[in-house]
Amino acid sequence: MIGFGLRLTLRGGREAAVRLVVTAAAVALGVGLLLVTLAGINGVNTQNTRYAWLNSAVSGASDAAPSPDPLWGTLDTDHYQGKSIIRVDVAATGPRSPVPPGIPRLPGPGQYYASPALGTLLRTAPPAELGARYPGSQVGTIGPAALPAPNSLIVIVGHTPGELSHAPGARQVTAIATRTPSSCAECQVGTNANGIDLILSVTSAALLFPVLIFIGTATRLAAARREQRFAAMRLVGATPRQVSVVSAVESTVAAVAGTAVGFGLFFVFRVPLAALPFTGDPFFPSDMSLNLIDVLGVALGVPLAAAVAARIALRRVRISPLGVGRRVTPRAPRAYRLIPLVAGIAELSYFVGRRPESTNGQIQAYLTGIFLMMGGLVYAGPWLTMAGSRLMARRADRPATLIAARRLSDDPRAAFRAISGLVLALFVTSTAIGVITTFVAERGVPSGDATARNTVVADFSDGWTETPGVPKAHVAPVTDAVLRTLRSMRGVSGVALIHTNPLGTTISFGGPRPVVAGLVSCGQLAGVPGFGHCAAGADVASVSPLLGFERRPNASMDTVNWATAAISAERLQSLPVQMIMVRTDGSRAVVEQVKTVLVDDFPLHGSPAVVTEERADAAAAKLLVGYKQLADVVILVSMCIAGCSLAVSVAGGLNDRKRPFSLLRLTGVSLGTLRRVVVLETAVPLLVIAVVAIGTGFLAAQLFLKSQLDYTLRPPGAAYYLAVLAGLAVSLGVIASTLPLLRRITGPETARNE
């Protein structure tokens, strides 16, 4: 029967050839997207391992033997026009000091290595804005082994041990880190294992369901026509096993061909896809690779899934050949199909106020609930479709509406199957956008905050000691010459110094312990508007020690009145400085020149930045960027998959029903009525279920945010609604594009030939 099945598939006429090509093309696209997803996951992991050497100061991050000549090193993040530059300062203490990957030797004093992208930037940017921050000359280029991405901006600057050992945050390194940040809990650079698990789990779940639905839809193409043919085979004596073999061969041949083409598509588009900044940075093309398990899983799994889908699709034929011939109406779906959806909502609701302690526990709790809601939405879809169609039938006042409503009510599973991929895409998109929008509102930098964009802040504190607010480091009192240089720069309108506080006065932000305040001159504070005011007649005020980087959500700093400090202005000038704030006009050139001056005057004390750049480097901000990239990928890929699934399903449905449609035309039904029937059959459940999917998506986001972070869902902006409307419009366009097919397949010759 395998040979007979192959003959039917490959030499069964034009209809069989078209079915084979369309099914193979659909499977190829699904396989290609699945391979891209797997390669993207591998690329994220590989890219993460390239961060490993930057964690060399972390204890236990290396499996290499320690060197007898330790290396002094500091790690900092510099910024240039919104781009982050990783700056590594090193000083060898002997000939056997460990050498980072990508360079042949350690740079000496006055030397530095730069990544290729940074080298190009140094050659094109004005020295006063960037190049002057790195003393000496470039002696080489950092190789790919030390670069997380082709466009990574990294510089390794050499110093003497005596110079670097006194720098704040300097650490002795005896071996270069070799463990990936995913397996190193203390590593600060890169993504830790928990973050990787969470991102990859969400990505896989978000993409896997639409891909599986798409492949299932493709393998069921023209299922009704095939059922009739196989039923005829049963009537002439074929056994159920023989029918199953023929069916499996047809589906498997198309799936194998589609899988092979899908692998080809992946390798053709792998290089351009690697340039997409999925994690915020592009991949090296070699990082977008597949391992043996990926290849075997897809190469064997997709054809196997196609065979299983074919077996399930033809179960009525296998039971009784007359089942198809009589066109028995399927049993109507029952209300119990809502149980998984309700169970998912109940599980997420249960964890509100009961958040699991461990990250693994949180992943299991939230993903299980979201999976239940996704699966429940698909399982409940036919019942919701049936309920909507019955309501539409009761209110129908036109033939097309009544026919469409009756057909939907008779077989709501088939109607929902056509839109299930798009419904899942809307659910995933709504959940992701709801979470991201709330994250941005709660933790992001206000987009219209000019103060945050225009004020350059140099923080010399190197963090706090055990006493909150007391800095670990500081610089000597700033000289008048430095202040004159800053104030004389074009575009600079004010300079304020935050001094250490010998008085020990505190300030409370509502936490468990008050924070030791910094001290600022009221005259200088008046020159940097937007950071509060002193009391009338005061010379010195007690302010937040993080004043330059502090942004209070939903509150303006303009209205803050700082308490007066009991210290004279003369003594204040003699105190060490823990922070410098420079108010600029906001132009990029002035901001970068101010940074360069501060780096020159206070080397090895951390790179200055504006508050928006500081926030962009925070761990939560990086995770937020990852979520944004994730949402973009999910939206793009899900909509693509769902649109293809809808097109294949609608075209397949028309082909399956060409005989009844032809008979309707012969009885006098106009082609326009049939077109309205097709549109209503697809558009009505699409719009109804879309509303349910968006609502449940926002509900899942609200329950997750409330449980995990105690946030309340913030409504997304107009861009989200425009994207949804655009997606629905494209879907309706896909439906409309299949309507011309209706005239060709419902002609009188169809009824005669049938």
ABEGO torsion letter per residue (X at the ends): XAAAAAAAAAAAEAAAAAAAAAAAAAAAAAAAAAAAAAAAAAAAAAAAAAAAAAAAABBGABABBBBABBBBBBBBBBBBGGBBBBBBBBBBABAABBBBBGBABBBBBGBBBBBAAAAAAAAABBAAAAAAABBEBBAEBBBAAABABAABBBBBBBBBAAAAAABBGBBBBABBBABBAAABAABABEBBAAAAAAAAAAAAAAAAAAAAAAAAAAAABGAAAAAAAAAAAAAAGBBAAAAAAAAAAAAAAAAAAAAAAAAAAAAAAAAAAAABBAAGBBBBAAABBBBAAAAAAAAAAAAAAAAAAAAAAAAAAAABAAAAAAGBBBBBBBAAAAAAAAAAAAAAAAABGABBABAAAAAAAAAAAAAAAAAAAAAAAAAAAAAAAAAAAAABABAAAAAAAAAAAABAAAAAAAAAAAAAAAAAAAAAAAAAAAAAAAABBBAABAAAAABBBBBAAGEBBABBGBBABBBBBBBAAAAAAAAABBGBABBBBBBBBAAGBBBBAGBABBBBBBBBBAAAAAABBGAEBBBBGBABBBBBAAAAABBBBGBBAAABBBBBBBBBAAAAAABBBABBBBBBAGBAAAAAAAAAAAAAABBGAEBBBBAAAAAAABAAAAAAAAAAAAAAAAAAAAAAAAAAAAAAAAAAAAAAAAAAAAAAAAAGBBAAAAAAAAAAAAAAAAAAAAAAAAAAAAAAAAAAAAAAAGBBBBBBBAAAAAAAAAAAAAAAAAAAAAAAAAAAAABAAAAAAX
